Each structure stands twice: as structure tokens, then as C-alpha cells.
Amino acid sequence: MTETTLRGTAPRLTDGTGTLHGETLAGRITAAAREFHDRGLRPGDRVLVRGDNSTDYVVALLALMHLDTSLVPVDHRQTADEARLAAAQAGARWMLCDATAPGAFPADRMLHFTGAGSRTAPPAEARPDLAAWFARRDALVLWSSGTTGRPKGIVKSGRAVHDNTLRTIRAMGYRDDEVLAPLLPFSHQYGLSVILLWWLAGCTLVVTRYQRLDHALATAAGAGTTAVDAAPSTYHALLGLCRRRPELRAGLSGVRIWGVGGAPLPASLATSFAADMGLPLLDGYGLTELGNVALATPTSPVGCGRPLPGVDLRITGPDGTPLAPGETGEIEVRSPGLMEGYLDPDGTLHPVDRDTWFPTADLGRLDADGTVHVVGRNQAVHRLGFTLYPEGLARKAEGCGRQVKVLAVDDARRGCALHFVVEDPDELPPRHWRALLAALLADYEQPNAVHVVPAFPLTSNGKVDNHALRAALALPPEPR
């Protein structure tokens, strides 16, 4: 499959104030590539990419791909010291950033994406070509979420990324007249995947101020958005906004795909969203190491849908034996989208065996028709002689109508104590929630303590920050 397999039209890039399209967009990308090349950037160089969403960011990212460099996206809120650590581990020689970024690199090794390609005449043949980048073994160095420990460097080949993106486009039925409005940071796996999806599908990408959701939704509505992607936490806020401002809901009436991922989807949110918005949230399951694995689609909206064509998924028990449909166990995957390997702290690539099943450390089950249901992380704890899974308990507890986290704490007598944390903006007392939870859980699953918080702390990509939550509740670190 070539880069342009699914491209019937030229991609369009807009932020609601201006649009780049056709020769104009191609010229900006290739002119930016010329600017970076003139600064000394060469194919194979590894570049730390640090910045918030903007059309300039997207243009510069594609220029780096056109130059066949290896990309290391990091969160734009990182400190200079954190950026230097990431660059050292990944072996990055350059940094792409905006003009306000802290000086993590020498000035002669910093490239600015603000206005990139707008000050230089494009080459005569202004055709962005990502073919070499898609053939690169180290096209991307991404980072795990870090919710359960220090983020790990994950090396992805261009071939794996390209293959997974095309499978996603086909499974979801994305068209060249699609208008995509991701409410996600482009520096993380989910947001970056939407940029690649947009480019290969040849449709329209709307860049929004996703941190200001009211502005973002107004921009998305004005652009005629047909597909939105966001984390569950964003959809909580989006639903509240649309309830308060019916004109926003009306402006989004053309949306046919509401994609959600990056964190477990609370059942209460899925139910209330479908009731209010008239369409379901389409949940997806994927990992940075694998890309997308399974996706609910408009024609199959249950659970996380079925595995992508060409992706194999099975559920195994504690002894590694495959389980029957309906049984819960660890999810294992074989996929062409598998990473090349992890980076050791010294930057050495620790390769993975591509011929074996990849253990995801996630808990889930398969229906008889192959639909995937993901429970959460496969982190078993032992309590009063029972083996329990905190993520599984949280999903059961969400029958109370609120999002719940279950935190395990070592306990010498019981094995562990279970602290149930309920996200409740109204901050009803713990006894109210304990009474509701009691009816949802078995005797041996009952909470040792119930805490109520108005909102969960979140990581930069929208997941609940377990470390920050434990600290806020003065709980010890996660048991090992």
C-alpha cells in the first residue's frame, strides 16, 4: 500500500480563521522542510517535538516527515529539564518548538514551528512525500502514559503506523469529505494518530483550542465537523456545555462519529451521552505499543467493537490458556502495528519478538461474535482470600451513576484495603455513596473506605492521574 492509497482529494487544514488546501498547503509544508534543511537538519536525525496544537505545528510535523526524520513528540507542558531527559534517552539532536519554549537545547539546535514555511518560497515541485518516513524503522518515539510508573520510550516504525492508520480508516468508513475535529493534544498517540488519519484519508482537519472547550466546539461547529475524537473526561464537559447551550448542540448536528478513547469509558457517561446527543460514543481500544486494536463503529457500536481486520486478539487465563467467549482474562494481541521495542534508559532499543502474542496487561473479554469489552488494567490484588481486580470493581461500582476509581492499599491483616473514590461535583457525603455501592458489590468486594472528590486529577492526555489522586487523599503508593 502506498501513501496515497486512500487519498482521492487533497487534505484541508483549518483553524476556523483560515484554511490551507491544495498547492497552498503543499507549498507551506515543503517550504518549511527547506527552512529546516537549510538549518542543517538531515534525514535520519531525531527531533524532539514540543508544542501545543496549531496549524503551524501540523505543517512543521509534516515537514519533518517529508525530510525523513525520526520524531519524538513530548508534551508542551514539560519543563526544560524533563525535555532534556527525554531528548537524552531518545538520542534527539534537534528540538522543534515555539518561540516561547524553555532553552532545553542550544539555540543552533532549536527549530521553531511558528510561521514555518510562510517566509520561504516553496520548491518548484512542492509535493510533500512521506514515503521514506513511512519506511523508517524509528519513525516515531512515543511515550507511555506514565499513569502506573515512569513513562517508557516506545519506538514505532513508519510501516506499522501507516498500516494501522489505513486499517482504521477502512474500519471506521472515513471519507475524503470527512471533517475531523480532535479535542486532543497532538503530542500524544491518540491526537497524532488523527493527524495521520486526516493526511491519508485526504479530508479536512479542524485545529481547535481544545483546552477551551466552548471555543473548540464553536470552531468545530462552524467548520461543519462530521467526526470528533476526545477522552471521556472531555465528553463529560462537552455534554454539560451542550445542555447549557443548545446552539452548540445544534451546530454539531452533522457529527456522525463521536470517537472516545485514551481511558476507560464510564457506563454512566455512555448512557447519558447517547440519550442527550442521539448517537453513541464509539469506544476504541488501543495501546501506544500497538496502535488501534479494536474500534466500535457506526454499524457496530457495542463495547470496543471488533478487532481491526488483520489484528488478532485473544483472552487468556493466569496460566496463559485461551479462555472461552464471555470469560474475563488478560488481553493478548498480534498486530502488524506492533512497535519495534522499548528504549532502555541509556537509549538502547530493547526489541520485541514480533512472532509472539503481545501481553497488554489489560483485562477484558470477548463476546461470541468477537466484540471486545475492556475492563481495565490487569492488576490483581488479594483480599480476604479472594483475587480481585480494582478496575473491574470500578466498572461495577459505576452502576451508582458516577465515575469511580478503586485504589488498593497494602494491609497486613486483609492483604489489601480497597478505597473507592467517587467523582461527584455535588460532593454528597461518603455515606450516601457507600449505601449505593453496597447494592452493587459482593460482600468480599465492599469498600474499606469511600472518598468523594469534585473532580479527578487528570494527566495531560485525559487519563485519571492515580499518583496525584493518591497524594490528594494521603494514601500510600500503589502496592507492588
Secondary structure, 3 states (H helix, E strand, C coil): CCCCCCCCCCCEEECCCCEEEHHHHHHHHHHHHHHHHHCCCCCCCEEEEECCCCHHHHHHHHHHHHCCCEEEEECCCCCHHHHHHHHHHHCCCEEEECCCCCCCCCHHHEEECCCCCCCCCCCCCCCCCCHHHHCCCCCEEEECCCCCCCCCEEEECHHHHHHHHHHHHHHHCCCCCCEEEECCCCCCHHHHHHHHHHHHHCCEEECCCCCCHHHHHHHHHHCCCCEEEECHHHHHHHHHHHHHCHHHHHHCCCCCEEEECCCCCCHHHHHHHHHHHCCCEEEEEEECCCEEEEECECCECCCCCEECCCCEEEEECCCCCECCCCCCEEEEEECCCCCCEEECCCCCEEECCCCCCEEEEEEEEECCCCCEEEEEECCCEEECCEEECHHHHHHHHHHHCCCEEEEEEEECCCEEEEEEEEECCCCCCHHHHHHHHHCCCCHHHCCCEEEEECCCCECCCCCECHHHHHHHCCCCCCCC
